[in-house]
Amino acid sequence: MTTRYGQYNPLPKNMTQTHGGKDVFKVDQWKQLDRFLILGSLNGSYYVSEKKLTELNLDAVDLCILEDWKRVLDQVVTVSETGRAAKNDPALYVLAKLGADPRQEVRTAAYSALPHVARIGTHLFHFIDFIANSDKPLRGWGRGLRRAVANWYNDKSLDSLTYQVTKYQSRDGWSHRDLLRLAHVKPQTQEHSVLFKWLTNRDGVTEFPEKLKKLEVAHKLLKSTSVDEVLTLLDEGDAVRELIPTQFLNDTRVWDKLLPSMPLQALVRNLGKLSALEMLKSFSKTEKLVREKLTNAEAVKKSRLHPMNVLVALKTYAQGHGDKGSLNWTVNQNIVAALEDTFQKSFGNVEATGKNIYVALDVSGSMGYTMSGSSMGGVSCCEAGAAIAMVFARTEPNTYVRGFAAGDNRPHRNLYNKGTAMRDLGINKNTSLSTAVKNAAMQNFGATDCSAAFNDATAQGLDVDCFIVITDSETNSNTVRPDKALKEYRHRMNKPNAKLVVIGMTANEISIADPNDPGMLDVVGMSPDVPKVVTNFIENA
């Protein structure tokens, strides 16, 4: 007789309950910190409001800082520098918390790390808004903060600084003029003096040193009054799109000048605009150039494009119109295919393990909620999960992808009838990413049964080496606890080393993975390192 593990046995100390009253594991504050840094808490979740989810994460941040602030700082820098998060804001916020700590050594270390986390002008503005905004500042403009901001400006090369201050001129109500004034930044060279003067009073600078040739071009571009003038200036040197007066960005000749040197992240954001201008017609020179840039593995790696940002761009471009405004375009399927290639390459070179992998995607109602960090593109947790499933389907030759929600968990029952736990999502290695995402999004239904995949594999007698469950962990209908269901699968199928990887799609405090089981692993969302972490775990754990 098969032993059934009751859902309502006494809870171990490291367990909690979902909003549906089911037993799951509570992640510790360090895992919570990791989730917050990578996923943030924007949009909240289906069950928890953004405000509540933010409070939950910030409580964990405070606990981690009290326990080991150096470890927190290392984690902030690592997540930010390696591009694990789609948005850098959570890392900047935690850095601001460290920068406002009452301990001098903590503040000093945090300020030293500023250029590693705030690498571009926008990051700097966000950091300042977190730490010193007028509504609810974490601290005032003390000597340490002023010195850190001054170093951010003075330690950059002139070319790098010129690029930063012209491309990212203001954000969050802050401008470079504000920061230079509040931080009392003193220029270290004559060229810096001219650059700072230009930032505070553009009309006050009439002559530019030879080393500031790019700044002179930027100055003239901002004041240009004709397309011909813009084109002439672009011939004099590289310039960023942000310097071009808006009325001239409807001229295809301007884009022809910008595109060859345009960073990949900027290119991805402007694909709709290029199509609206009819520059991406099939067989056109521009289409070929764009496709080459999007599918260049080295360029994708260098650009630090995050998979989530590529997915948002893909979804937006494929729908033929923006989420805001009136911009519409004819979709070029060659560009869609190139973006899918960009998405796959954004995870780097992932080698196959050759193992039998069962990918179980949560398609319950809660997974239809917008994923944190993707509000502009409206990508749901389920859609993002389908995209991750596609990465494994294309990488691993022995991958089986199914969707799950809630249904009859008894192994002897037919699990393929309409309304039951498991569903075929039509996802395999030959499925396009766009189709996979669409298929998954159309399947959102019912409650959540995170034990369904293990019961399904048991019922079918599947020889699974590793289950990959992509979920928000809000299991609320299973009669068997998911970790117990896996252990039952191991027993019945004589697979004691069958592993489980849980890919969490929200920054909540729960997981179905047992932290005390060496064959279970909990990882976070659509981080670029997820496939490599998973394959290493499958092969070596």
Long-range contacts (C-beta under 8 A, 24 or more apart in sequence): 2-488, 2-492, 3-488, 4-479, 4-480, 4-488, 5-480, 5-481, 5-484, 5-485, 5-487, 5-488, 7-478, 7-479, 7-480, 7-481, 14-515, 14-516, 16-509, 16-510, 18-47, 18-473, 18-474, 18-475, 18-476, 18-510, 19-47, 19-48, 19-474, 19-476, 20-447, 20-448, 20-474, 20-475, 20-476, 20-477, 21-476, 22-475, 22-476, 22-477, 22-478, 22-481, 23-481, 24-473, 24-475, 24-482, 24-510, 24-511, 24-512, 25-483, 25-510, 25-511, 25-512, 25-513, 25-514, 25-515, 26-509, 26-510, 27-509, 27-510, 27-511, 27-515, 27-522, 28-515, 29-60, 29-63, 29-64, 29-67, 30-64, 30-71, 31-511, 31-522, 32-56, 32-57, 32-60, 32-507, 32-509, 33-57, 33-60, 33-61, 33-64, 33-72, 33-75, 33-94, 34-75, 34-79, 34-524, 35-504, 35-506, 35-507, 35-508, 35-524, 35-525, 36-60, 36-61, 36-90, 36-94, 36-507, 37-75, 37-76, 37-79, 37-84, 37-85, 37-90, 37-91, 37-94, 38-79, 38-84, 38-85, 38-90, 38-507, 38-524, 38-525, 38-527, 39-85, 39-90, 39-371, 39-372, 39-373, 39-504, 39-505, 39-506, 39-507, 39-524, 39-525, 40-85, 40-87, 40-89, 40-90, 40-372, 40-373, 40-507, 41-90, 41-372, 41-507, 42-87, 42-372, 42-373, 42-375, 43-369, 43-370, 43-371, 43-372, 43-375, 44-372, 45-366, 45-369, 45-372, 45-472, 45-474, 45-506, 45-508, 46-365, 46-366, 46-367, 46-368, 46-369, 46-472, 46-474, 47-366, 47-474, 47-508, 48-508, 53-506, 53-507, 53-508, 56-508, 56-509, 57-507, 60-509, 61-94, 61-97, 62-97, 65-97, 65-98, 65-101, 65-106, 69-98, 69-101, 69-103, 69-106, 69-109, 70-109, 72-98, 73-98, 73-109, 73-110, 73-113, 76-113, 76-117, 77-113, 77-116, 77-117, 80-116, 80-117, 80-119, 81-116, 81-117, 82-528, 82-529, 83-304, 83-306, 83-528, 84-527, 84-528, 84-529, 85-306, 85-373, 85-527, 86-306, 86-307, 86-308, 86-309, 86-373, 86-374, 86-526, 87-373, 88-117, 88-123, 88-126, 89-126, 91-117, 92-117, 92-118, 92-123, 92-126, 92-127, 92-130, 93-130, 95-127, 96-127, 96-130, 96-131, 96-138, 97-138, 99-131, 99-138, 99-139, 99-144, 99-145, 99-148, 100-131, 100-138, 100-139, 107-144, 108-144, 111-144, 111-145, 111-147, 111-148, 112-148, 114-148, 114-149, 114-151, 114-152, 115-151, 115-152, 115-155, 118-152, 120-164, 120-167, 120-168, 121-164, 121-165, 121-167, 121-168, 121-169, 121-171, 121-176, 122-168, 122-171, 124-149, 124-152, 124-179, 125-168, 125-170, 125-171, 125-172, 125-174, 125-179, 126-171, 126-172, 128-172, 128-174, 128-179, 129-171, 129-172, 129-173, 129-174, 132-182, 133-172, 141-182, 141-183, 145-183, 146-182, 146-183, 146-184, 147-183, 149-179, 149-182, 149-183, 149-185, 150-183, 150-184, 150-185, 150-186, 153-179, 153-180, 153-185, 153-192, 153-196, 154-185, 154-187, 154-188, 154-192, 158-189, 158-191, 158-192, 158-195, 158-211, 158-212, 159-214, 161-192, 161-195, 162-195, 162-212, 162-214, 162-215, 162-218, 163-214, 163-240, 165-195, 165-199, 166-214, 166-215, 166-218, 166-240, 166-242, 166-243, 167-240, 167-242, 167-243, 168-242, 169-242, 175-199, 213-237, 214-238, 214-239, 218-243, 221-245, 224-248, 227-251, 227-253, 227-254, 230-254, 231-257, 234-258, 240-266, 241-266, 241-270, 249-273, 250-277, 252-277, 252-279, 255-279, 255-286, 256-286, 259-286, 259-289, 259-290, 260-289, 263-303, 264-293, 264-294, 264-299, 264-300, 264-302, 264-303, 264-305, 265-303, 265-304, 265-305, 265-309, 267-293, 267-294, 268-294, 268-305, 268-309, 268-310, 268-313, 268-339, 268-342, 269-313, 271-313, 271-317, 271-335, 271-339, 272-316, 272-317, 272-321, 272-322, 272-327, 272-329, 273-327, 273-329, 275-317, 275-329, 275-330, 275-331, 275-332, 275-335, 276-327, 276-328, 276-329, 278-330, 280-332, 280-335, 281-332, 282-332, 282-334, 287-332, 287-334, 287-335, 290-335, 290-338, 291-334, 291-335, 291-338, 294-335, 294-338, 294-339, 294-341, 294-342, 295-338, 295-341, 295-342, 295-345, 297-345, 297-349, 300-342, 300-345, 300-346, 301-345, 301-348, 305-342, 305-346, 306-346, 306-526, 306-528, 307-343, 307-346, 307-347, 307-387, 307-526, 307-528, 308-371, 308-373, 308-374, 308-379, 308-384, 308-525, 308-526, 310-339, 310-342, 310-343, 310-346, 311-343, 311-374, 311-377, 311-379, 311-383, 311-384, 311-387, 311-437, 311-526, 312-374, 312-376, 312-377, 312-379, 313-339, 313-377, 314-339, 314-340, 314-343, 314-433, 314-434, 315-377, 315-378, 315-379, 315-383, 315-437, 316-376, 316-377, 318-434, 323-376, 323-377, 323-378, 336-434, 337-432, 340-432, 340-433, 340-434, 343-387, 343-433, 344-390, 344-391, 344-394, 344-433, 346-528, 347-391, 347-528, 347-530, 347-531, 347-532, 348-528, 348-531, 348-532, 350-391, 350-395, 350-531, 350-532, 350-535, 351-395, 351-535, 352-395, 352-396, 352-397, 352-535, 353-396, 353-535, 353-538, 353-539, 354-396, 354-397, 354-398, 355-396, 355-398, 355-465, 355-466, 355-538, 355-539, 356-398, 356-400, 356-462, 356-463, 356-464, 356-465, 356-466, 357-392, 357-396, 357-398, 357-399, 357-400, 357-464, 357-465, 357-466, 357-467, 357-468, 357-538, 358-400, 358-402, 358-453, 358-457, 358-462, 358-464, 358-466, 358-467, 358-468, 359-389, 359-392, 359-393, 359-399, 359-400, 359-401, 359-402, 359-468, 359-470, 360-402, 360-403, 360-404, 360-452, 360-453, 360-467, 360-468, 360-469, 360-470, 360-471, 361-385, 361-386, 361-389, 361-401, 361-402, 361-403, 361-404, 361-425, 361-440, 361-470, 361-471, 362-403, 362-404, 362-405, 362-448, 362-450, 362-469, 362-470, 362-471, 362-472, 362-505, 363-403, 363-404, 363-405, 363-423, 363-425, 363-440, 363-443, 363-444, 363-445, 364-404, 364-405, 364-406, 364-444, 364-445, 364-446, 364-447, 364-448, 364-449, 364-474, 365-405, 365-444, 365-445, 365-446, 365-447, 366-448, 366-472, 366-474, 367-444, 367-448, 367-471, 367-472, 367-505, 368-441, 368-444, 369-472, 371-505, 371-506, 371-525, 372-506, 372-507, 380-441, 380-444, 381-472, 381-505, 381-506, 382-440, 382-441, 382-443, 382-444, 383-437, 383-440, 383-441, 384-505, 384-525, 384-526, 385-440, 385-470, 385-471, 385-503, 385-505, 386-425, 386-427, 386-436, 386-437, 386-439, 386-440, 386-441, 387-433, 387-436, 387-437, 387-526, 388-470, 388-503, 388-526, 388-530, 389-425, 389-427, 389-436, 389-440, 389-468, 389-470, 390-427, 390-431, 390-433, 390-436, 391-531, 392-468, 392-531, 392-534, 393-427, 393-428, 393-429, 393-431, 393-436, 394-429, 395-531, 397-429, 399-428, 399-429, 400-462, 401-425, 401-427, 401-428, 402-453, 402-456, 403-440, 403-443, 404-449, 404-450, 404-452, 404-453, 404-456, 405-445, 405-446, 405-447, 405-448, 405-449, 405-452, 406-446, 406-447, 406-448, 406-449, 406-452, 406-476, 406-477, 406-478, 407-449, 407-452, 409-449, 409-451, 409-452, 409-455, 409-478, 409-479, 409-480, 409-485, 410-455, 411-455, 411-458, 411-459, 412-459, 413-459, 415-452, 415-455, 415-456, 415-459, 421-449, 421-452, 421-455, 421-456, 422-452, 422-453, 422-456, 446-477, 447-476, 447-477, 448-472, 448-474, 448-475, 448-476, 448-477, 449-475, 449-477, 449-478, 450-475, 450-478, 450-482, 450-512, 451-475, 451-478, 451-480, 451-481, 451-482, 451-484, 451-485, 452-478, 454-482, 454-485, 454-486, 454-488, 454-489, 455-480, 455-485, 455-489, 457-489, 457-493, 458-488, 458-489, 458-492, 458-493, 461-493, 462-493, 463-493, 463-495, 464-489, 464-493, 464-495, 464-498, 465-495, 465-497, 465-498, 465-499, 465-538, 466-498, 466-499, 466-500, 466-501, 466-534, 466-538, 467-498, 467-499, 467-500, 467-501, 468-501, 468-503, 468-534, 469-500, 469-501, 469-502, 469-503, 469-512, 470-503, 470-505, 471-502, 471-503, 471-504, 471-505, 471-512, 472-504, 472-505, 472-506, 472-508, 473-502, 473-504, 473-508, 473-510, 473-511, 473-512, 474-508, 474-510, 475-512, 482-512, 483-512, 483-513, 483-514, 483-517, 483-520, 486-520, 499-537, 499-538, 499-541, 501-534, 501-537, 501-538, 503-530
